[in-house]
């Protein structure tokens, strides 16, 4: 009812009601802004790491610059409607991979931030569940894990730090063991929620419909 009243009011004042595509684009932008808020939260967490001497100042500033640049690029893509040329106008996969690439860059230069990587990796997967199937999300997660392994090997080849390598391997094992179940449970929960919503809607319609005998 509120939506119909709003559209009716806009029509009365001579303002064209938004089209279905415009409403979808507005939703994509709101989701992007939500993802950007988590990116800012990640930067705030890095500041905490910096206060504990777990990340150097140069890497911290580079992370801020990368996140800011990505936010501007994606925002322009949505505002200029460039995203509509993509097979996935939400650009969810691109946003997820950009976020993971940024975090892996930070992990390479500041290994202690692997703890933050784990937490925000799963936040990214939750964001991906809004648009992608379990198979697509599993592929993206697997690519992220492969990139993490590559970063680990490259760093070890550079510094030959066995203890750091062991910690990275443990991190890899933990994420690799949990993320498939995370994706499975998340997708199943979303499916159950959709079924419950449809069932509740059908029940409401059947109650609201006038009886044939009246």
C-alpha positions as CSV (number, residue, x, y, z in Angstrom):
1,X,0.0,0.0,0.0
2,X,2.7,2.6,0.8
3,X,4.4,2.0,-2.5
4,X,1.1,2.5,-4.4
5,X,0.4,5.7,-2.5
6,X,3.9,7.0,-3.3
7,X,3.5,6.2,-7.0
8,X,0.1,7.8,-7.0
9,X,1.4,11.0,-5.3
10,X,4.2,11.2,-7.8
11,X,1.8,10.9,-10.7
12,X,-0.5,13.5,-9.2
13,X,2.3,16.0,-9.0
14,X,3.4,15.3,-12.6
15,X,6.5,13.3,-11.7
16,X,7.0,10.2,-13.6
17,X,7.0,7.0,-11.5
18,X,10.3,5.1,-11.5
19,X,10.5,2.2,-13.9
20,X,11.3,-1.3,-12.8
21,X,14.9,-1.0,-14.0
22,X,15.3,2.2,-12.1
23,X,14.1,0.5,-8.9
24,X,16.5,-2.4,-9.5
25,X,19.4,0.1,-10.0
26,X,18.6,1.9,-6.8
27,X,18.6,-1.5,-5.0
28,X,22.0,-2.3,-6.5
29,X,23.4,1.0,-5.3
30,X,22.1,0.5,-1.8
31,X,23.7,-2.9,-1.7
32,X,27.0,-1.4,-2.9
33,X,26.8,1.3,-0.2
34,X,26.3,-1.5,2.4
35,X,29.4,-3.3,1.0
36,X,31.3,-0.1,1.1
37,X,30.4,0.4,4.8
38,X,32.0,-3.0,5.5
39,X,35.1,-1.9,3.6
40,X,35.4,1.1,5.8
41,X,35.0,-1.1,8.8
42,X,37.9,-3.3,7.5
43,X,40.0,-0.2,7.3
44,X,39.1,0.7,10.9
45,X,40.2,-2.8,12.0
46,X,43.5,-2.2,10.2
47,X,43.9,0.9,12.3
48,X,43.6,-1.2,15.4
49,X,46.3,-3.5,14.0
50,X,48.4,-0.5,13.4
51,X,48.0,0.7,17.0
52,X,49.4,-2.7,18.0
53,X,52.3,-2.6,15.6
54,X,50.9,-5.4,13.5
55,X,50.9,-3.5,10.2
56,X,53.3,-0.8,9.0
57,X,52.2,2.7,8.2
58,X,52.9,2.4,4.4
59,X,50.8,-0.7,4.0
60,X,48.0,0.9,6.1
61,X,48.0,4.0,3.8
62,X,48.1,1.9,0.7
63,X,45.1,-0.1,1.9
64,X,43.1,3.1,2.5
65,X,44.0,4.3,-1.0
66,X,43.0,1.1,-2.6
67,X,39.7,0.9,-0.9
68,X,38.9,4.5,-1.6
69,X,39.8,4.1,-5.3
70,X,37.7,0.9,-5.6
71,X,34.7,2.6,-3.9
72,X,34.9,5.5,-6.4
73,X,35.3,3.2,-9.4
74,X,32.3,1.1,-8.5
75,X,30.2,4.1,-7.5
76,X,30.9,5.7,-10.9
77,X,30.0,2.4,-12.6
78,X,26.6,2.4,-11.0
79,X,25.9,6.1,-11.4
80,X,26.9,6.1,-15.0
81,X,25.0,2.9,-15.5
82,X,28.0,1.1,-16.9
83,X,27.1,-1.9,-14.8
84,X,24.1,-2.5,-17.0
85,X,26.5,-3.7,-19.8
86,X,27.6,-6.6,-17.6
87,X,26.0,-10.0,-17.5
88,X,25.6,-9.4,-13.7
89,X,24.5,-5.7,-13.3
90,X,25.0,-6.0,-9.5
91,X,28.8,-6.5,-10.1
92,X,28.8,-8.6,-7.0
93,X,31.5,-11.0,-8.2
94,X,33.7,-8.1,-9.2
95,X,33.2,-6.4,-5.9
96,X,34.0,-9.6,-4.0
97,X,37.2,-10.3,-5.9
98,X,38.3,-6.7,-5.6
99,X,37.9,-6.9,-1.8
100,X,39.7,-10.2,-1.6
101,X,42.6,-8.9,-3.7
102,X,42.9,-5.8,-1.5
103,X,43.0,-7.9,1.7
104,X,45.5,-10.4,0.2
105,X,47.8,-7.5,-0.7
106,X,47.6,-6.4,2.9
107,X,48.2,-9.9,4.2
108,X,51.3,-10.2,2.0
109,X,52.8,-7.1,3.5
110,X,51.4,-7.6,7.0
111,X,50.9,-11.3,7.7
112,X,49.4,-10.7,11.1
113,X,46.3,-9.3,9.4
114,X,45.4,-12.8,8.3
115,X,43.0,-12.8,11.3
116,X,41.0,-9.9,9.8
117,X,41.2,-11.6,6.4
118,X,39.4,-14.6,7.7
119,X,36.5,-12.6,9.2
120,X,36.0,-10.3,6.3
121,X,36.3,-13.2,3.8
122,X,33.2,-14.7,5.2
123,X,31.5,-11.3,5.3
124,X,32.2,-11.1,1.5
125,X,30.7,-14.6,1.0
126,X,27.6,-13.5,2.8
127,X,27.4,-10.5,0.4
128,X,27.9,-12.8,-2.5
129,X,24.9,-15.0,-1.4
130,X,22.6,-12.1,-2.3
131,X,23.2,-12.6,-6.0
132,X,25.0,-15.8,-6.8
133,X,24.2,-19.6,-6.7
134,X,26.1,-21.9,-4.4
135,X,28.2,-23.2,-7.3
136,X,29.3,-19.8,-8.4
137,X,30.0,-18.8,-4.9
138,X,32.0,-22.0,-4.3
139,X,34.1,-21.2,-7.4
140,X,34.8,-17.6,-6.2
141,X,35.7,-18.9,-2.8
142,X,38.1,-21.5,-4.3
143,X,39.8,-18.9,-6.4
144,X,40.2,-16.7,-3.2
145,X,41.8,-19.7,-1.4
146,X,44.1,-20.4,-4.3
147,X,45.2,-16.7,-4.3
148,X,45.8,-16.9,-0.5
149,X,48.0,-20.0,-1.1
150,X,49.9,-18.2,-3.8
151,X,50.5,-15.2,-1.6
152,X,51.7,-17.5,1.1
153,X,54.2,-19.3,-1.2
154,X,55.5,-16.1,-2.7
155,X,56.1,-14.6,0.8
156,X,57.9,-17.7,2.0
157,X,60.1,-17.7,-1.1
158,X,61.1,-14.2,-0.2
159,X,61.7,-14.5,3.5
160,X,62.1,-18.2,4.2
161,X,60.1,-17.8,7.5
162,X,59.0,-21.3,8.5
163,X,57.0,-20.2,11.5
164,X,55.0,-17.7,9.4
165,X,54.5,-20.4,6.7
166,X,53.1,-22.8,9.3
167,X,50.6,-20.1,10.5
168,X,49.5,-19.4,6.9
169,X,49.0,-23.2,6.3
170,X,46.9,-23.4,9.5
171,X,44.9,-20.4,8.3
172,X,44.4,-22.0,4.9
173,X,43.2,-25.3,6.4
174,X,40.7,-23.6,8.7
175,X,39.2,-21.5,5.9
176,X,39.3,-24.3,3.4
177,X,37.4,-26.7,5.8
178,X,34.8,-24.2,6.9
179,X,33.9,-22.1,3.8
180,X,32.1,-25.0,1.8
181,X,29.9,-25.6,4.8
182,X,29.3,-21.9,5.2
183,X,28.2,-21.6,1.6
184,X,26.0,-24.7,1.8
185,X,24.2,-23.7,5.0
186,X,23.8,-20.1,3.8
187,X,22.2,-21.2,0.5
188,X,20.0,-23.7,2.2
189,X,18.9,-21.1,4.7
190,X,18.1,-18.7,1.9
191,X,16.1,-21.4,0.1
192,X,14.1,-22.2,3.2
193,X,13.4,-18.5,3.8
194,X,12.1,-18.1,0.3
195,X,9.8,-21.1,0.6
196,X,8.5,-19.8,4.0
197,X,7.9,-16.4,2.4
198,X,5.9,-17.9,-0.5
199,X,4.0,-20.1,1.8
200,X,3.1,-17.3,4.1
201,X,2.1,-15.1,1.1
202,X,-0.1,-17.9,-0.3
203,X,-1.7,-18.4,3.1
204,X,-2.5,-14.7,3.4
205,X,-4.0,-14.6,-0.1
206,X,-6.2,-17.6,0.6
207,X,-7.4,-16.0,3.8
208,X,-8.1,-12.7,2.1
209,X,-9.9,-14.2,-0.9
210,X,-13.7,-14.1,-0.5
211,X,-15.3,-17.4,0.0
212,X,-17.1,-18.9,-3.0
213,X,-20.2,-19.7,-0.8
214,X,-20.7,-16.1,0.3
